[in-house]
Amino acid sequence: MRIGIVCYASVGGSGIVATELGKALAIRGHEIHVISSEMPVRFGDYTPGLSFHRVETPSYPVFREPQYLLSLTNRIVQVARAERLDVVHAHYAIPHATAAYLARQMLAATPTSRVPRVITTLHGTDITLLGADRSYSETVRFGIEQSDGVTTVSESLKRDTIRELGVKVPIRVIPNFIDCELNRRHPVPEIRHRLAPHGEKLVIHVSNFRKVKRVTAVVEIFSKVRAKVNSRLLMVGDGPELDDAMRLAKALGLGDSVQFLGEQDRVVPLLSAADVFVLPSAQESFGLAALEAMACELPVVASKIGGLPEVVEHGVSGFLHAPHDLDGMAESVVRLLTVPEVHARAAAASRHIAETRYADDKIVPVYESYYREILESPAGVQLQSH
């Protein structure tokens, strides 16, 4: 199949999953064309069958702001015509699903053009934030309902989509996935010693440091943990809440026991050095960072919210608490750090869940099957919905 994948290039779950899906499909023999404003962070080295197409958005005085939707639509049309795409797979509702719909209409207006099917994958904040905002809700709903196929990354997000937007088209749940061969625990003693020079336990958090990730809550949880266990906190990532987290760490007198490491292209070495992963998010539609940690045999302590309970099994691969229960999260972290048999069981279960439920060789074929289903349907979702 010839597939166009439209995604964001920045650090974040939707762009990472879209890029990894493109790479996996190319390895499986498909022709994949990734369309984005810049090369995605996980694009990596050359993969046969995988191409990148940049969206250029020039500025003109007549426009107050760059018209990315229009330039993205135009680029999708160009790539679809030149490469005779079978499918345009839009990751994230705005503006990608809208641009894909416009591109399909433009191609349909030309009798000689091949018109690809449009599949939209919803990743979370496109529904829980943008879909709930009256400034965008109608556009989000329209893009979803005009797609030939729609998927979400969790059952929780599927329920949110139906509740927030009232969409009536069928939605298929296809969870996020991970390459378990690349994402596996590989300890490097030198890294561990550098991060914990006096044998401290290591707690880690990885995110884009947006408000929904509650990075200040991570610091608060760690402050409670450190009062009971000799430990350090690794804060991996960057974003708008970074300054608040740094100020709080200083105010709590945590000193160099909290290390802010910035964005890291490869987090496996850091995950492999750590002991527990903490994710007290206000909302997570799946929790890809948690899955990456689990693949590296890290127990996860997280919020019992959104799609996280579908990934992290409470009392098995980690512990889940109400988002406001920072004391409970801290207690779970302390238990994992101080009771070796509890940590060992949770670490083994984490890896087992990642391998048996979310490995790429199990999930990518599901996407392939869904593409074929939509291509073989006379009118995709629109036909199924009547």
C-alpha positions as CSV (number, residue, x, y, z in Angstrom):
1,M,0.0,0.0,0.0
2,R,1.0,3.6,-0.6
3,I,0.3,5.6,2.6
4,G,0.7,9.2,3.6
5,I,1.1,9.9,7.3
6,V,0.4,13.4,8.5
7,C,1.7,14.2,12.0
8,Y,3.3,16.8,14.3
9,A,7.1,16.8,14.3
10,S,7.6,17.9,17.9
11,V,8.2,15.7,21.0
12,G,4.9,14.2,22.0
13,G,3.0,10.9,21.8
14,S,1.1,11.5,18.6
15,G,4.1,12.4,16.5
16,I,6.3,9.6,18.0
17,V,3.6,6.9,17.3
18,A,2.9,8.2,13.8
19,T,6.6,8.2,12.9
20,E,7.2,4.8,14.4
21,L,4.2,3.4,12.6
22,G,5.5,4.8,9.3
23,K,8.9,3.2,9.9
24,A,7.4,-0.2,10.8
25,L,5.1,-0.2,7.8
26,A,8.0,0.7,5.5
27,I,10.0,-2.3,6.9
28,R,7.0,-4.5,6.2
29,G,7.1,-3.5,2.5
30,H,4.7,-0.5,2.2
31,E,5.5,2.8,0.6
32,I,5.3,5.5,3.3
33,H,5.3,9.2,2.9
34,V,5.5,11.3,6.1
35,I,4.1,14.8,5.8
36,S,4.9,17.4,8.4
37,S,6.3,20.9,9.0
38,E,9.7,19.5,9.9
39,M,11.4,16.1,10.2
40,P,9.9,14.3,13.2
41,V,12.1,13.7,16.1
42,R,12.0,9.8,15.8
43,F,12.5,9.7,12.0
44,G,16.0,8.4,12.4
45,D,18.3,7.0,9.7
46,Y,17.3,6.1,6.2
47,T,14.7,3.4,6.0
48,P,13.9,2.0,2.5
49,G,10.3,2.8,1.6
50,L,10.1,5.8,4.0
51,S,10.1,9.3,2.6
52,F,9.7,12.7,4.3
53,H,7.8,15.7,2.7
54,R,8.2,19.1,4.3
55,V,5.3,21.5,4.5
56,E,6.4,25.1,3.8
57,T,4.2,27.9,5.2
58,P,5.4,31.2,3.8
59,S,4.5,34.5,5.5
60,Y,2.7,37.2,3.5
61,P,1.9,40.7,4.8
62,V,-1.8,40.2,3.9
63,F,-2.0,37.4,6.5
64,R,-1.7,38.2,10.2
65,E,-0.4,34.7,10.9
66,P,1.0,31.8,8.8
67,Q,-1.8,29.7,7.0
68,Y,-0.6,26.2,8.0
69,L,-3.9,24.5,7.3
70,L,-3.8,25.7,3.7
71,S,-0.2,24.9,3.0
72,L,-0.6,21.5,4.6
73,T,-3.7,20.8,2.5
74,N,-1.8,21.8,-0.6
75,R,1.2,19.6,0.3
76,I,-1.1,16.6,0.9
77,V,-2.6,17.1,-2.6
78,Q,0.8,17.3,-4.2
79,V,2.1,14.2,-2.5
80,A,-1.1,12.2,-3.1
81,R,-1.0,13.0,-6.8
82,A,2.7,12.4,-7.3
83,E,2.8,9.2,-5.3
84,R,-0.8,7.9,-6.0
85,L,-1.5,7.4,-2.3
86,D,-4.1,4.8,-1.3
87,V,-4.5,6.2,2.2
88,V,-3.9,9.5,4.0
89,H,-3.5,8.7,7.7
90,A,-4.0,11.9,9.8
91,H,-2.7,11.7,13.3
92,Y,-4.4,14.3,15.5
93,A,-7.7,15.9,14.6
94,I,-6.6,19.6,14.1
95,P,-5.5,20.6,11.6
96,H,-4.5,17.2,10.1
97,A,-7.9,15.6,9.7
98,T,-9.3,18.9,8.4
99,A,-6.5,19.3,5.9
100,A,-6.8,15.6,4.8
101,Y,-10.6,16.1,4.1
102,L,-9.9,19.3,2.1
103,A,-7.2,17.5,0.1
104,R,-9.5,14.6,-0.6
105,Q,-12.2,17.1,-1.9
106,M,-9.7,18.9,-4.1
107,L,-8.5,15.6,-5.6
108,A,-12.0,14.4,-6.2
109,A,-12.7,17.5,-8.2
110,T,-10.1,16.4,-10.8
111,P,-11.4,13.4,-12.8
112,T,-7.9,12.0,-13.4
113,S,-6.7,12.1,-9.8
114,R,-6.6,9.1,-7.5
115,V,-8.6,9.9,-4.4
116,P,-7.1,8.3,-1.2
117,R,-9.1,7.2,1.8
118,V,-8.7,9.3,4.9
119,I,-8.1,7.7,8.2
120,T,-7.9,9.8,11.4
121,T,-6.3,8.6,14.6
122,L,-7.2,10.6,17.7
123,H,-4.5,10.8,20.3
124,G,-5.9,12.6,23.3
125,T,-5.6,16.4,23.7
126,D,-7.2,16.9,20.3
127,I,-10.4,15.6,22.0
128,T,-10.0,16.3,25.7
129,L,-8.7,19.9,25.2
130,L,-9.5,21.1,21.6
131,G,-12.6,19.0,21.2
132,A,-14.0,20.4,24.5
133,D,-13.3,24.0,23.4
134,R,-16.2,25.7,21.7
135,S,-13.7,27.5,19.5
136,Y,-12.7,24.2,17.8
137,S,-15.4,21.6,18.6
138,E,-17.4,21.8,15.4
139,T,-14.3,21.6,13.3
140,V,-13.0,18.6,15.3
141,R,-16.3,16.8,15.0
142,F,-16.5,17.5,11.2
143,G,-13.1,16.2,10.6
144,I,-13.8,13.0,12.5
145,E,-17.2,12.4,10.8
146,Q,-15.9,13.1,7.3
147,S,-13.0,10.6,7.7
148,D,-13.4,7.2,6.0
149,G,-12.0,5.5,9.2
150,V,-11.4,6.7,12.7
151,T,-9.3,5.1,15.5
152,T,-8.4,6.0,19.0
153,V,-5.4,4.9,21.1
154,S,-7.5,3.7,24.0
155,E,-11.1,2.7,25.1
156,S,-11.0,5.7,27.4
157,L,-10.4,8.1,24.5
158,K,-13.1,6.5,22.5
159,R,-15.6,7.2,25.3
160,D,-14.3,10.7,25.7
161,T,-14.8,11.3,21.9
162,I,-18.3,10.1,22.0
163,R,-19.2,12.0,25.2
164,E,-17.5,15.3,24.2
165,L,-18.5,15.5,20.6
166,G,-21.4,13.2,20.2
167,V,-19.9,11.6,17.0
168,K,-21.9,8.7,15.7
169,V,-19.4,7.1,13.3
170,P,-17.7,3.8,14.2
171,I,-14.4,4.2,16.1
172,R,-11.9,1.4,16.2
173,V,-9.5,1.2,19.2
174,I,-5.9,0.5,18.2
175,P,-3.5,1.1,21.1
176,N,-0.1,2.6,20.9
177,F,2.8,0.3,20.5
178,I,6.5,0.0,21.1
179,D,9.6,-1.6,19.6
180,C,10.4,-4.0,22.4
181,E,13.8,-4.8,20.9
182,L,15.0,-1.2,21.0
183,N,13.2,-0.4,24.2
184,R,14.6,-2.8,26.7
185,R,16.6,-2.4,29.9
186,H,20.3,-2.1,29.1
187,P,22.0,-0.8,32.2
188,V,25.3,1.1,31.8
189,P,27.1,1.3,35.2
190,E,28.9,4.5,34.2
191,I,25.6,6.3,33.7
192,R,24.1,5.0,36.9
193,H,27.2,6.0,38.9
194,R,27.1,9.5,37.3
195,L,23.5,10.0,38.1
196,A,23.6,8.4,41.6
197,P,27.2,8.7,42.7
198,H,26.5,7.7,46.3
199,G,24.2,4.7,45.5
200,E,21.0,6.7,45.7
201,K,17.7,5.2,44.3
202,L,16.6,6.9,41.1
203,V,13.1,8.2,40.4
204,I,12.4,9.4,36.8
205,H,9.8,11.4,35.0
206,V,9.7,12.0,31.2
207,S,7.3,14.3,29.5
208,N,6.8,17.5,27.4
209,F,6.4,19.5,30.7
210,R,3.0,20.8,29.8
211,K,0.5,21.7,32.4
212,V,-1.4,18.5,32.0
213,K,1.7,16.5,33.0
214,R,1.8,18.2,36.5
215,V,5.6,18.3,36.8
216,T,5.3,20.3,40.0
217,A,3.4,17.3,41.5
218,V,6.3,15.1,40.5
219,V,8.6,17.3,42.5
220,E,6.2,17.3,45.5
221,I,6.0,13.5,45.4
222,F,9.7,13.2,45.2
223,S,10.1,15.5,48.2
224,K,8.0,13.1,50.3
225,V,10.0,10.1,48.9
226,R,13.3,11.7,49.7
227,A,12.3,12.2,53.3
228,K,12.2,8.4,53.7
229,V,14.6,7.1,51.0
230,N,18.1,8.2,49.9
231,S,17.1,9.1,46.3
232,R,17.4,11.4,43.4
233,L,14.9,12.6,40.8
234,L,15.6,12.7,37.0
235,M,13.4,15.2,35.2
236,V,13.7,14.5,31.5
237,G,12.1,16.9,29.0
238,D,11.3,20.6,28.5
239,G,8.3,22.8,28.2
240,P,6.2,25.6,29.7
241,E,6.1,24.2,33.2
242,L,9.9,23.7,33.5
243,D,10.6,27.0,35.4
244,D,7.8,26.3,38.0
245,A,9.2,22.8,38.6
246,M,12.8,24.2,39.1
247,R,11.5,26.9,41.4
248,L,9.6,24.4,43.5
249,A,12.6,22.1,43.8
250,K,14.6,25.0,45.1
251,A,11.9,26.1,47.5
252,L,11.7,22.6,48.9
253,G,15.4,22.5,49.5
254,L,16.0,19.6,47.2
255,G,19.2,20.9,45.8
256,D,21.1,18.7,43.4
257,S,18.9,15.7,44.3
258,V,16.7,16.9,41.4
259,Q,18.4,16.8,38.1
260,F,16.8,18.6,35.1
261,L,18.2,16.9,32.0
262,G,16.2,18.7,29.3
263,E,15.0,16.9,26.1
264,Q,16.7,13.7,25.3
265,D,16.5,12.0,21.9
266,R,17.3,8.6,23.5
267,V,15.7,7.9,26.9
268,V,16.4,4.2,27.1
269,P,19.8,4.7,28.8
270,L,18.1,6.9,31.4
271,L,15.2,4.6,31.9
272,S,17.6,1.7,32.3
273,A,19.5,3.5,35.0
274,A,16.3,4.4,37.0
275,D,14.3,2.4,39.6
276,V,10.7,3.9,39.4
277,F,8.8,6.0,36.8
278,V,6.4,8.6,38.1
279,L,3.5,10.1,36.0
280,P,0.9,12.0,38.0
281,S,-0.8,13.5,35.0
282,A,-4.2,15.3,35.1
283,Q,-5.1,13.5,31.9
284,E,-3.5,10.7,29.8
285,S,-5.4,9.2,26.9
286,F,-2.9,6.3,26.7
287,G,0.5,7.1,28.5
288,L,3.2,6.2,25.9
289,A,5.9,7.4,28.3
290,A,4.6,4.9,30.8
291,L,4.8,2.1,28.2
292,E,8.3,3.0,27.3
293,A,9.3,2.8,31.0
294,M,7.5,-0.6,31.4
295,A,9.4,-2.0,28.4
296,C,12.6,-1.1,30.3
297,E,11.4,-3.0,33.4
298,L,10.4,0.1,35.3
299,P,7.4,-0.1,37.7
300,V,5.1,2.9,37.1
301,V,3.4,5.0,39.8
302,A,0.8,7.2,38.1
303,S,-2.6,8.8,38.1
304,K,-5.7,6.6,37.8
305,I,-7.0,8.6,35.0
306,G,-7.9,8.3,31.3
307,G,-6.2,5.4,29.5
308,L,-3.5,4.8,32.1
309,P,-5.4,1.9,33.8
310,E,-5.5,0.2,30.4
311,V,-1.7,0.2,30.3
312,V,-0.6,0.0,34.0
313,E,-2.1,-2.7,36.1
314,H,-2.6,-1.5,39.7
315,G,-0.7,-3.8,42.1
316,V,0.9,-5.7,39.2
317,S,3.1,-3.5,37.0
318,G,2.8,-0.5,39.3
319,F,0.4,1.5,41.3
320,L,-2.4,3.9,40.4
321,H,-3.8,6.7,42.6
322,A,-6.3,9.5,42.3
323,P,-4.5,12.5,40.7
324,H,-4.8,14.5,44.0
325,D,-3.4,11.7,46.1
326,L,0.3,12.7,46.1
327,D,0.8,11.1,49.5
328,G,-0.4,7.8,48.2
329,M,1.8,8.0,45.1
330,A,4.8,8.8,47.3
331,E,4.0,5.8,49.6
332,S,3.9,3.5,46.5
333,V,7.2,4.9,45.3
334,V,8.8,4.3,48.7
335,R,7.4,0.7,48.8
336,L,8.9,-0.1,45.4
337,L,12.2,1.4,46.4
338,T,12.4,-0.4,49.7
339,V,10.8,-3.8,49.2
340,P,13.0,-5.7,46.7
341,E,10.5,-8.5,46.0
342,V,7.7,-6.0,45.2
343,H,9.9,-4.1,42.8
344,A,11.1,-7.3,41.1
345,R,7.6,-8.6,40.5
346,A,6.4,-5.2,39.2
347,A,9.5,-4.9,36.9
348,A,9.0,-8.3,35.4
349,A,5.2,-7.7,35.0
350,S,5.9,-4.4,33.3
351,R,8.1,-6.0,30.7
352,H,5.7,-8.9,30.1
353,I,2.8,-6.5,29.5
354,A,4.8,-4.4,27.0
355,E,5.9,-7.5,25.1
356,T,2.6,-9.4,25.1
357,R,0.1,-6.5,24.5
358,Y,1.9,-3.6,23.0
359,A,4.8,-4.8,20.9
360,D,5.0,-3.4,17.4
361,D,4.8,-6.8,15.8
362,K,1.3,-7.2,17.4
363,I,-0.2,-3.8,16.8
364,V,1.2,-2.8,13.3
365,P,-0.6,-5.7,11.6
366,V,-3.8,-4.4,13.2
367,Y,-3.3,-1.1,11.4
368,E,-2.6,-3.0,8.1
369,S,-5.8,-4.9,8.4
370,Y,-7.7,-1.7,9.2
371,Y,-6.3,0.0,6.1
372,R,-7.4,-2.9,3.9
373,E,-10.8,-2.9,5.5
374,I,-11.4,0.8,4.8
375,L,-10.0,0.5,1.2
376,E,-12.3,-2.5,0.5
377,S,-15.4,-0.7,1.9
378,P,-17.3,1.3,-0.8
379,A,-17.5,4.4,1.4
380,G,-15.4,3.7,4.5
381,V,-17.0,4.9,7.7
382,Q,-19.6,6.9,5.9
383,L,-21.2,3.6,4.6
384,Q,-20.8,1.8,7.9
385,S,-22.5,4.6,9.9
386,H,-25.9,4.3,8.1
